[in-house]
Amino acid sequence: MQQKVIQMPALKRIALIAHDNMKHELIDWSRQNLQQLSQHRLFATGTTGLMLEQELQLQINKLISGPLGGDQQIGAMLVDQQIDMVIFFWDPFEPMPHDPDVKALLRIAAVWNVPVACNRSTADFVIGSALMNQSHEYRVPDYDAYIKQRIG
């Protein structure tokens, strides 16, 4: 598929997601990175969003719970370039009934070239990046060219 270059804004739109056994880990990480996170727009699924909002005293754009479709809401936002990065502390030891949704979310993030941190170390690298507070050009699928090719 052809690609095009788009601009990620300096003000990032960050999705924060955590499985039940990882919520406290994400909250702890978020507390440690509160100053950096407070400079960006934050989105979160279900209970994670409520917990983060209470703990951090920051506005969190809350979606529905992951198992009820929140992961898919985030995926749709990735496709529409409404989310610039995903911090997703998932539990590799706990089987999830909505595992296909999680895989779909990670696949969409890969297709649309969105940075994803699935553990604390990667999240540290992402939030500490020099690109975190500046605009950034990156490549995404050129869907308009794809449609023209299909119908032309």
LUMMAR-458170 format. One record per atom (N, C-alpha, C): residue in one letter; y, x, z; atom name; residue number from 0. Coordinates in nm, 3 decimals, decimal comma. Each point is the difference from the previous one (the first is absolute). Example, Ala and Ser with C-alpha at 12.3 -4.5 7.8 and 13.67 -1.06 7.14 Angstrom:
// residues 2
residuo / yy / xx / zz / atomo / num
a / -0,569 / 1,319 / 0,780 / N / 0
a / 0,119 / -0,089 / 0,000 / CA / 0
a / 0,120 / 0,090 / 0,000 / C / 0
s / 0,105 / -0,035 / -0,072 / N / 1
s / 0,119 / 0,082 / 0,006 / CA / 1
s / 0,109 / -0,077 / 0,073 / C / 1
This chain:
// residues 152
residuo / yy / xx / zz / atomo / num
m / -0,118 / 0,084 / 0,000 / N / 0
m / 0,118 / -0,084 / 0,000 / CA / 0
m / 0,124 / 0,088 / 0,000 / C / 0
q / 0,098 / -0,043 / -0,076 / N / 1
q / 0,127 / 0,072 / -0,002 / CA / 1
q / 0,066 / -0,012 / 0,136 / C / 1
q / 0,083 / 0,098 / 0,029 / N / 2
q / 0,074 / -0,003 / 0,126 / CA / 2
q / 0,149 / 0,008 / -0,028 / C / 2
k / 0,076 / -0,039 / 0,099 / N / 3
k / 0,145 / 0,014 / -0,006 / CA / 3
k / 0,046 / 0,059 / 0,132 / C / 3
v / 0,118 / 0,057 / -0,001 / N / 4
v / 0,056 / 0,060 / 0,120 / CA / 4
v / 0,098 / -0,099 / 0,062 / C / 4
i / -0,017 / -0,023 / 0,130 / N / 5
i / 0,093 / -0,086 / 0,072 / CA / 5
i / 0,054 / 0,077 / 0,122 / C / 5
q / 0,099 / -0,056 / 0,062 / N / 6
q / 0,067 / 0,065 / 0,112 / CA / 6
q / -0,039 / -0,067 / 0,132 / C / 6
m / -0,056 / 0,078 / 0,092 / N / 7
m / -0,023 / -0,049 / 0,136 / CA / 7
m / 0,132 / 0,022 / 0,076 / C / 7
p / 0,050 / -0,101 / 0,067 / N / 8
p / 0,129 / 0,016 / 0,067 / CA / 8
p / -0,006 / 0,092 / 0,122 / C / 8
a / 0,115 / 0,047 / 0,041 / N / 9
a / 0,008 / 0,083 / 0,121 / CA / 9
a / -0,038 / -0,083 / 0,123 / C / 9
l / 0,040 / -0,126 / 0,002 / N / 10
l / -0,038 / -0,092 / 0,107 / CA / 10
l / -0,138 / -0,053 / -0,035 / C / 10
k / -0,102 / 0,051 / 0,068 / N / 11
k / -0,137 / -0,036 / -0,032 / CA / 11
k / -0,039 / -0,134 / 0,061 / C / 11
r / -0,089 / -0,068 / -0,068 / N / 12
r / -0,061 / -0,123 / 0,048 / CA / 12
r / -0,143 / 0,038 / 0,036 / C / 12
i / -0,027 / 0,000 / 0,130 / N / 13
i / -0,125 / 0,055 / 0,053 / CA / 13
i / -0,087 / -0,111 / 0,057 / C / 13
a / -0,126 / -0,006 / -0,047 / N / 14
a / -0,097 / -0,094 / 0,056 / CA / 14
a / -0,076 / 0,071 / 0,112 / C / 14
l / -0,006 / -0,063 / 0,115 / N / 15
l / -0,073 / 0,052 / 0,116 / CA / 15
l / -0,115 / -0,095 / 0,030 / C / 15
i / -0,122 / 0,053 / -0,008 / N / 16
i / -0,120 / -0,082 / 0,017 / CA / 16
i / -0,094 / 0,075 / 0,093 / C / 16
a / -0,071 / -0,074 / 0,085 / N / 17
a / -0,100 / 0,063 / 0,087 / CA / 17
a / -0,110 / -0,099 / 0,032 / C / 17
h / -0,121 / 0,048 / -0,006 / N / 18
h / -0,113 / -0,081 / 0,049 / CA / 18
h / 0,009 / -0,011 / 0,152 / C / 18
d / -0,070 / -0,097 / 0,056 / N / 19
d / 0,011 / -0,029 / 0,143 / CA / 19
d / -0,017 / 0,123 / 0,088 / C / 19
n / -0,101 / 0,080 / -0,026 / N / 20
n / -0,025 / 0,119 / 0,084 / CA / 20
n / 0,101 / 0,112 / -0,022 / C / 20
m / 0,089 / -0,016 / -0,097 / N / 21
m / 0,096 / 0,105 / -0,033 / CA / 21
m / 0,145 / -0,042 / 0,025 / C / 21
k / 0,021 / -0,121 / 0,048 / N / 22
k / 0,137 / -0,049 / 0,019 / CA / 22
k / 0,078 / 0,086 / 0,099 / C / 22
h / -0,063 / 0,037 / 0,109 / N / 23
h / 0,071 / 0,081 / 0,100 / CA / 23
h / 0,030 / 0,140 / -0,054 / C / 23
e / -0,087 / 0,051 / -0,083 / N / 24
e / 0,025 / 0,131 / -0,064 / CA / 24
e / 0,122 / -0,009 / -0,092 / C / 24
l / 0,009 / -0,108 / -0,078 / N / 25
l / 0,115 / -0,019 / -0,088 / CA / 25
l / 0,128 / -0,020 / 0,081 / C / 25
i / -0,008 / -0,076 / 0,107 / N / 26
i / 0,118 / -0,021 / 0,085 / CA / 26
i / 0,046 / 0,132 / 0,060 / C / 26
d / -0,094 / 0,080 / 0,049 / N / 27
d / 0,035 / 0,130 / 0,057 / CA / 27
d / 0,065 / 0,089 / -0,105 / C / 27
w / -0,059 / 0,005 / -0,120 / N / 28
w / 0,056 / 0,080 / -0,109 / CA / 28
w / 0,140 / -0,050 / -0,036 / C / 28
s / 0,015 / -0,131 / -0,006 / N / 29
s / 0,129 / -0,059 / -0,035 / CA / 29
s / 0,107 / 0,032 / 0,105 / C / 29
r / -0,039 / -0,004 / 0,127 / N / 30
r / 0,094 / 0,039 / 0,107 / CA / 30
r / 0,047 / 0,143 / -0,020 / C / 30
q / -0,093 / 0,090 / -0,032 / N / 31
q / 0,035 / 0,141 / -0,020 / CA / 31
q / 0,088 / 0,020 / -0,123 / C / 31
n / -0,004 / -0,093 / -0,093 / N / 32
n / 0,078 / 0,011 / -0,123 / CA / 32
n / 0,105 / -0,110 / -0,011 / C / 32
l / 0,041 / -0,051 / 0,113 / N / 33
l / 0,091 / -0,113 / 0,005 / CA / 33
l / 0,132 / 0,028 / -0,073 / C / 33
q / 0,058 / 0,116 / 0,021 / N / 34
q / 0,129 / 0,030 / -0,065 / CA / 34
q / -0,015 / -0,003 / -0,151 / C / 34
q / -0,104 / 0,059 / -0,052 / N / 35
q / -0,021 / 0,001 / -0,144 / CA / 35
q / -0,030 / -0,140 / -0,052 / C / 35
l / -0,088 / -0,073 / 0,067 / N / 36
l / -0,035 / -0,135 / -0,044 / CA / 36
l / 0,119 / -0,094 / 0,003 / C / 36
s / 0,088 / 0,017 / 0,098 / N / 37
s / 0,114 / -0,091 / 0,014 / CA / 37
s / 0,098 / 0,011 / -0,117 / C / 37
q / -0,013 / 0,102 / -0,080 / N / 38
q / 0,089 / 0,019 / -0,116 / CA / 38
q / -0,053 / -0,069 / -0,126 / C / 38
h / -0,113 / -0,070 / 0,011 / N / 39
h / -0,064 / -0,059 / -0,116 / CA / 39
h / -0,035 / -0,146 / 0,029 / C / 39
r / -0,044 / -0,074 / -0,104 / N / 40
r / -0,043 / -0,139 / 0,016 / CA / 40
r / -0,149 / 0,000 / 0,028 / C / 40
l / -0,040 / -0,072 / 0,102 / N / 41
l / -0,139 / 0,000 / 0,044 / CA / 41
l / -0,065 / -0,136 / -0,023 / C / 41
f / -0,124 / 0,006 / -0,046 / N / 42
f / -0,081 / -0,119 / -0,023 / CA / 42
f / -0,132 / 0,021 / 0,073 / C / 42
a / -0,059 / -0,105 / 0,049 / N / 43
a / -0,129 / 0,013 / 0,068 / CA / 43
a / -0,076 / -0,131 / -0,009 / C / 43
t / -0,131 / 0,013 / 0,011 / N / 44
t / -0,084 / -0,118 / 0,000 / CA / 44
t / -0,015 / -0,054 / 0,142 / C / 44
g / -0,011 / -0,131 / 0,011 / N / 45
g / -0,035 / -0,075 / 0,119 / CA / 45
g / 0,035 / 0,055 / 0,136 / C / 45
t / -0,103 / 0,017 / 0,081 / N / 46
t / 0,015 / 0,044 / 0,138 / CA / 46
t / 0,065 / 0,138 / 0,008 / C / 46
t / -0,032 / 0,085 / -0,096 / N / 47
t / 0,060 / 0,135 / -0,001 / CA / 47
t / 0,151 / -0,011 / -0,004 / C / 47
g / 0,052 / -0,088 / -0,084 / N / 48
g / 0,145 / -0,018 / -0,011 / CA / 48
g / 0,063 / -0,048 / 0,130 / C / 48
l / -0,065 / -0,097 / 0,064 / N / 49
l / 0,052 / -0,051 / 0,128 / CA / 49
l / 0,000 / 0,109 / 0,106 / C / 49
m / -0,109 / 0,074 / 0,009 / N / 50
m / -0,010 / 0,107 / 0,100 / CA / 50
m / 0,104 / 0,109 / -0,026 / C / 50
l / 0,016 / 0,040 / -0,126 / N / 51
l / 0,097 / 0,104 / -0,032 / CA / 51
l / 0,143 / -0,046 / 0,031 / C / 51
e / 0,031 / -0,123 / -0,035 / N / 52
e / 0,134 / -0,053 / 0,025 / CA / 52
e / 0,031 / 0,000 / 0,150 / C / 52
q / -0,096 / -0,044 / 0,081 / N / 53
q / 0,020 / -0,003 / 0,146 / CA / 53
q / 0,012 / 0,140 / 0,058 / C / 53
e / -0,084 / 0,090 / -0,045 / N / 54
e / -0,003 / 0,136 / 0,056 / CA / 54
e / 0,119 / 0,085 / -0,045 / C / 54
l / 0,039 / -0,013 / -0,126 / N / 55
l / 0,101 / 0,088 / -0,057 / CA / 55
l / 0,141 / -0,058 / 0,004 / C / 55
q / 0,009 / -0,132 / 0,022 / N / 56
q / 0,129 / -0,068 / -0,004 / CA / 56
q / 0,069 / 0,020 / -0,135 / C / 56
l / -0,081 / -0,003 / -0,105 / N / 57
l / 0,050 / 0,009 / -0,138 / CA / 57
l / -0,038 / -0,129 / -0,073 / C / 57
q / 0,078 / -0,033 / -0,101 / N / 58
q / -0,036 / -0,115 / -0,081 / CA / 58
q / -0,116 / 0,039 / -0,092 / C / 58
i / -0,106 / -0,079 / 0,006 / N / 59
i / -0,117 / 0,019 / -0,085 / CA / 59
i / -0,013 / -0,124 / -0,086 / C / 59
n / -0,010 / 0,016 / -0,129 / N / 60
n / -0,026 / -0,112 / -0,090 / CA / 60
n / -0,150 / -0,029 / 0,010 / C / 60
k / -0,032 / -0,110 / 0,068 / N / 61
k / -0,139 / -0,030 / 0,032 / CA / 61
k / -0,064 / -0,090 / -0,105 / C / 61
l / -0,119 / 0,043 / -0,045 / N / 62
l / -0,081 / -0,078 / -0,092 / CA / 62
l / -0,113 / -0,064 / 0,080 / C / 62
i / -0,092 / -0,066 / -0,067 / N / 63
i / -0,110 / -0,061 / 0,075 / CA / 63
i / -0,104 / 0,106 / 0,035 / C / 63
s / -0,092 / -0,035 / 0,083 / N / 64
s / -0,105 / 0,091 / 0,045 / CA / 64
s / -0,082 / 0,050 / -0,119 / C / 64
g / -0,043 / 0,126 / 0,008 / N / 65
g / -0,078 / 0,061 / -0,108 / CA / 65
g / -0,120 / -0,082 / -0,044 / C / 65
p / -0,088 / -0,041 / 0,092 / N / 66
p / -0,117 / -0,078 / -0,041 / CA / 66
p / 0,033 / -0,135 / -0,062 / C / 66
l / 0,121 / -0,051 / 0,027 / N / 67
l / 0,040 / -0,129 / -0,056 / CA / 67
l / 0,078 / 0,014 / -0,130 / C / 67
g / 0,014 / 0,124 / -0,049 / N / 68
g / 0,068 / 0,023 / -0,127 / CA / 68
g / 0,118 / 0,095 / 0,005 / C / 68
g / 0,033 / 0,052 / 0,119 / N / 69
g / 0,113 / 0,091 / 0,011 / CA / 69
g / -0,016 / 0,128 / -0,080 / C / 69
d / -0,124 / 0,053 / -0,006 / N / 70
d / -0,024 / 0,119 / -0,081 / CA / 70
d / 0,030 / -0,030 / -0,147 / C / 70
q / -0,036 / -0,121 / -0,043 / N / 71
q / 0,026 / -0,039 / -0,138 / CA / 71
q / 0,149 / -0,022 / -0,025 / C / 71
q / 0,072 / -0,049 / 0,102 / N / 72
q / 0,146 / -0,012 / -0,014 / CA / 72
q / 0,062 / 0,138 / -0,022 / C / 72
i / -0,044 / 0,097 / 0,078 / N / 73
i / 0,050 / 0,137 / -0,017 / CA / 73
i / -0,034 / 0,049 / -0,140 / C / 73
g / -0,123 / -0,025 / -0,045 / N / 74
g / -0,042 / 0,041 / -0,135 / CA / 74
g / 0,091 / -0,058 / -0,107 / C / 74
a / 0,033 / -0,129 / 0,011 / N / 75
a / 0,089 / -0,062 / -0,097 / CA / 75
a / 0,139 / 0,064 / 0,003 / C / 75
m / 0,047 / 0,036 / 0,118 / N / 76
m / 0,130 / 0,066 / 0,012 / CA / 76
m / -0,004 / 0,140 / -0,063 / C / 76
l / -0,114 / 0,068 / 0,008 / N / 77
l / -0,015 / 0,130 / -0,064 / CA / 77
l / 0,014 / -0,014 / -0,152 / C / 77
v / -0,064 / -0,100 / -0,055 / N / 78
v / 0,005 / -0,023 / -0,144 / CA / 78
v / 0,144 / -0,026 / -0,045 / C / 78
d / 0,076 / -0,071 / 0,081 / N / 79
d / 0,139 / -0,034 / -0,033 / CA / 79
d / 0,101 / 0,106 / 0,043 / C / 79
q / -0,048 / 0,117 / 0,042 / N / 80
q / 0,083 / 0,109 / 0,049 / CA / 80
q / 0,094 / -0,045 / 0,113 / C / 80
q / -0,054 / -0,082 / 0,092 / N / 81
q / 0,075 / -0,043 / 0,117 / CA / 81
q / -0,042 / 0,076 / 0,126 / C / 81
i / -0,102 / 0,083 / -0,013 / N / 82
i / -0,045 / 0,088 / 0,108 / CA / 82
i / -0,009 / 0,141 / -0,060 / C / 82
d / 0,056 / 0,098 / 0,070 / N / 83
d / 0,003 / 0,137 / -0,051 / CA / 83
d / -0,108 / 0,089 / 0,060 / C / 83
m / -0,052 / -0,036 / 0,115 / N / 84
m / -0,107 / 0,079 / 0,061 / CA / 84
m / -0,075 / -0,085 / 0,102 / C / 84
v / -0,123 / 0,042 / 0,026 / N / 85
v / -0,085 / -0,074 / 0,092 / CA / 85
v / -0,051 / 0,096 / 0,107 / C / 85
i / 0,020 / -0,038 / 0,124 / N / 86
i / -0,061 / 0,069 / 0,114 / CA / 86
i / -0,106 / -0,096 / 0,052 / C / 86
f / -0,127 / 0,035 / -0,020 / N / 87
f / -0,110 / -0,091 / 0,029 / CA / 87
f / -0,101 / 0,071 / 0,088 / C / 87
f / 0,009 / -0,024 / 0,130 / N / 88
f / -0,095 / 0,059 / 0,094 / CA / 88
f / -0,123 / -0,091 / 0,004 / C / 88
w / -0,099 / 0,032 / -0,080 / N / 89
w / -0,121 / -0,081 / -0,002 / CA / 89
w / -0,108 / 0,069 / 0,082 / C / 89
d / -0,092 / -0,082 / 0,045 / N / 90
d / -0,105 / 0,047 / 0,089 / CA / 90
d / -0,126 / 0,032 / -0,081 / C / 90
p / -0,031 / 0,128 / -0,020 / N / 91
p / -0,116 / 0,036 / -0,083 / CA / 91
p / -0,133 / -0,028 / 0,069 / C / 91
f / 0,000 / -0,031 / 0,129 / N / 92
f / -0,124 / -0,022 / 0,073 / CA / 92
f / -0,036 / -0,146 / 0,019 / C / 92
e / 0,091 / -0,089 / -0,034 / N / 93
e / -0,022 / -0,142 / 0,024 / CA / 93
e / -0,011 / -0,075 / -0,132 / C / 93
p / -0,113 / -0,065 / -0,026 / N / 94
p / -0,009 / -0,078 / -0,124 / CA / 94
p / 0,098 / -0,118 / 0,005 / C / 94
m / 0,065 / -0,025 / -0,110 / N / 95
m / 0,100 / -0,106 / -0,005 / CA / 95
m / -0,048 / -0,112 / -0,091 / C / 95
p / 0,012 / -0,125 / 0,045 / N / 96
p / -0,042 / -0,111 / -0,086 / CA / 96
p / 0,086 / -0,011 / -0,126 / C / 96
h / 0,121 / 0,051 / 0,006 / N / 97
h / 0,088 / -0,007 / -0,117 / CA / 97
h / 0,009 / 0,135 / -0,070 / C / 97
d / -0,108 / 0,079 / 0,007 / N / 98
d / -0,005 / 0,131 / -0,063 / CA / 98
d / 0,034 / -0,003 / -0,150 / C / 98
p / -0,044 / -0,102 / -0,076 / N / 99
p / 0,040 / -0,004 / -0,141 / CA / 99
p / 0,152 / -0,009 / -0,018 / C / 99
d / 0,068 / -0,069 / 0,091 / N / 100
d / 0,147 / -0,008 / -0,007 / CA / 100
d / 0,064 / 0,136 / 0,022 / C / 100
v / -0,055 / 0,076 / 0,094 / N / 101
v / 0,051 / 0,133 / 0,030 / CA / 101
v / -0,019 / 0,091 / -0,121 / C / 101
k / -0,119 / -0,005 / -0,059 / N / 102
k / -0,027 / 0,082 / -0,119 / CA / 102
k / 0,093 / -0,039 / -0,114 / C / 102
a / 0,024 / -0,130 / -0,016 / N / 103
a / 0,090 / -0,047 / -0,106 / CA / 103
a / 0,142 / 0,052 / 0,024 / C / 103
l / 0,045 / -0,002 / 0,124 / N / 104
l / 0,133 / 0,051 / 0,033 / CA / 104
l / 0,011 / 0,149 / -0,033 / C / 104
l / -0,100 / 0,077 / 0,039 / N / 105
l / 0,003 / 0,143 / -0,027 / CA / 105
l / -0,007 / 0,028 / -0,150 / C / 105
r / -0,077 / -0,081 / -0,073 / N / 106
r / -0,008 / 0,017 / -0,145 / CA / 106
r / 0,136 / -0,028 / -0,065 / C / 106
i / 0,065 / -0,108 / 0,039 / N / 107
i / 0,131 / -0,035 / -0,057 / CA / 107
i / 0,102 / 0,109 / 0,031 / C / 107
a / -0,005 / 0,055 / 0,121 / N / 108
a / 0,092 / 0,109 / 0,036 / CA / 108
a / -0,024 / 0,121 / -0,091 / C / 108
a / -0,126 / 0,029 / -0,030 / N / 109
a / -0,031 / 0,112 / -0,089 / CA / 109
a / 0,048 / -0,029 / -0,143 / C / 109
v / -0,025 / -0,121 / -0,049 / N / 110
v / 0,041 / -0,038 / -0,136 / CA / 110
v / 0,152 / 0,014 / -0,015 / C / 110
w / 0,074 / -0,046 / 0,100 / N / 111
w / 0,146 / -0,001 / -0,009 / CA / 111
w / 0,064 / 0,125 / 0,062 / C / 111
n / -0,081 / 0,101 / 0,028 / N / 112
n / 0,048 / 0,132 / 0,039 / CA / 112
n / 0,086 / -0,002 / 0,127 / C / 112
v / -0,045 / -0,078 / 0,098 / N / 113
v / 0,072 / -0,016 / 0,126 / CA / 113
v / -0,063 / 0,090 / 0,105 / C / 113
p / 0,081 / 0,078 / 0,073 / N / 114
p / -0,057 / 0,084 / 0,107 / CA / 114
p / -0,064 / -0,086 / 0,109 / C / 114
v / -0,120 / 0,042 / 0,042 / N / 115
v / -0,073 / -0,070 / 0,105 / CA / 115
v / -0,047 / 0,102 / 0,102 / C / 115
a / 0,028 / -0,027 / 0,127 / N / 116
a / -0,052 / 0,082 / 0,110 / CA / 116
a / -0,100 / -0,085 / 0,077 / C / 116
c / -0,123 / 0,047 / 0,007 / N / 117
c / -0,105 / -0,076 / 0,068 / CA / 117
c / -0,036 / 0,056 / 0,136 / C / 117
n / 0,071 / 0,104 / 0,043 / N / 118
n / -0,024 / 0,055 / 0,133 / CA / 118
n / 0,129 / 0,065 / 0,050 / C / 118
r / 0,000 / 0,036 / 0,125 / N / 119
r / 0,120 / 0,051 / 0,065 / CA / 119
r / 0,052 / 0,130 / -0,063 / C / 119
s / -0,090 / 0,092 / -0,032 / N / 120
s / 0,043 / 0,127 / -0,058 / CA / 120
s / 0,070 / -0,020 / -0,134 / C / 120
t / -0,059 / -0,085 / -0,085 / N / 121
t / 0,063 / -0,026 / -0,129 / CA / 121
t / 0,133 / -0,072 / 0,018 / C / 121
a / 0,005 / -0,093 / 0,094 / N / 122
a / 0,125 / -0,071 / 0,028 / CA / 122
a / 0,108 / 0,099 / 0,045 / C / 122
d / -0,038 / 0,100 / 0,080 / N / 123
d / 0,096 / 0,103 / 0,043 / CA / 123
d / 0,055 / 0,076 / -0,120 / C / 123
f / -0,089 / 0,035 / -0,094 / N / 124
f / 0,045 / 0,073 / -0,119 / CA / 124
f / 0,093 / -0,086 / -0,085 / C / 124
v / -0,035 / -0,128 / -0,017 / N / 125
v / 0,081 / -0,089 / -0,083 / CA / 125
v / 0,138 / -0,020 / 0,061 / C / 125
i / 0,005 / -0,033 / 0,128 / N / 126
i / 0,129 / -0,029 / 0,062 / CA / 126
i / 0,085 / 0,126 / 0,015 / C / 126
g / -0,065 / 0,115 / 0,004 / N / 127
g / 0,073 / 0,127 / 0,010 / CA / 127
g / 0,040 / 0,060 / -0,134 / C / 127
s / -0,035 / -0,068 / -0,109 / N / 128
s / 0,030 / 0,051 / -0,133 / CA / 128
s / 0,150 / 0,004 / -0,027 / C / 128
a / 0,043 / 0,099 / -0,075 / N / 129
a / 0,140 / 0,008 / -0,042 / CA / 129
a / 0,038 / -0,119 / -0,088 / C / 129
l / -0,098 / -0,065 / -0,062 / N / 130
l / 0,027 / -0,115 / -0,087 / CA / 130
l / 0,023 / -0,129 / 0,077 / C / 130
m / -0,025 / 0,004 / 0,129 / N / 131
m / 0,006 / -0,122 / 0,081 / CA / 131
m / 0,137 / -0,066 / -0,002 / C / 131
n / 0,105 / 0,077 / -0,002 / N / 132
n / 0,136 / -0,056 / 0,010 / CA / 132
n / 0,082 / 0,021 / -0,126 / C / 132
q / -0,067 / 0,017 / -0,112 / N / 133
q / 0,072 / 0,013 / -0,126 / CA / 133
q / -0,072 / -0,082 / -0,107 / C / 133
s / 0,071 / -0,028 / -0,107 / N / 134
s / -0,066 / -0,072 / -0,109 / CA / 134
s / -0,099 / 0,094 / -0,068 / C / 134
h / -0,095 / -0,060 / -0,067 / N / 135
h / -0,109 / 0,078 / -0,057 / CA / 135
h / -0,050 / -0,067 / -0,127 / C / 135
e / -0,006 / 0,076 / -0,108 / N / 136
e / -0,057 / -0,053 / -0,124 / CA / 136
e / -0,151 / 0,014 / 0,004 / C / 136
y / -0,067 / -0,106 / -0,043 / N / 137
y / -0,147 / 0,005 / -0,007 / CA / 137
y / -0,048 / -0,090 / -0,113 / C / 137
r / -0,125 / 0,018 / -0,037 / N / 138
r / -0,058 / -0,071 / -0,114 / CA / 138
r / -0,082 / -0,121 / 0,047 / C / 138
v / 0,015 / -0,108 / -0,076 / N / 139
v / -0,079 / -0,120 / 0,023 / CA / 139
v / -0,049 / -0,050 / -0,135 / C / 139
p / -0,102 / -0,087 / -0,001 / N / 140
p / -0,044 / -0,057 / -0,127 / CA / 140
p / 0,114 / -0,075 / -0,069 / C / 140
d / 0,009 / 0,016 / -0,132 / N / 141
d / 0,101 / -0,071 / -0,079 / CA / 141
d / -0,063 / -0,131 / -0,048 / C / 141
y / 0,014 / -0,102 / 0,081 / N / 142
y / -0,064 / -0,128 / -0,030 / CA / 142
y / 0,059 / -0,065 / -0,124 / C / 142
d / 0,132 / 0,014 / -0,021 / N / 143
d / 0,062 / -0,058 / -0,119 / CA / 143
d / -0,060 / 0,060 / -0,127 / C / 143
a / -0,018 / 0,133 / -0,003 / N / 144
a / -0,062 / 0,065 / -0,115 / CA / 144
a / -0,144 / -0,046 / -0,017 / C / 144
y / -0,071 / -0,021 / 0,111 / N / 145
y / -0,138 / -0,046 / -0,002 / CA / 145
y / -0,008 / -0,139 / -0,066 / C / 145
i / 0,088 / -0,090 / 0,039 / N / 146
i / 0,001 / -0,137 / -0,055 / CA / 146
i / 0,033 / 0,005 / -0,148 / C / 146
k / 0,100 / 0,078 / -0,039 / N / 147
k / 0,036 / 0,012 / -0,143 / CA / 147
k / -0,118 / 0,050 / -0,082 / C / 147
q / -0,072 / 0,096 / 0,053 / N / 148
q / -0,115 / 0,055 / -0,069 / CA / 148
q / -0,111 / -0,105 / -0,014 / C / 148
r / -0,017 / -0,082 / 0,103 / N / 149
r / -0,107 / -0,101 / -0,001 / CA / 149
r / 0,028 / -0,115 / -0,098 / C / 149
i / 0,128 / -0,040 / -0,010 / N / 150
i / 0,030 / -0,116 / -0,084 / CA / 150
i / 0,059 / 0,039 / -0,136 / C / 150
g / 0,036 / 0,128 / -0,015 / N / 151
g / 0,065 / 0,044 / -0,124 / CA / 151
g / -0,096 / 0,045 / -0,097 / C / 151
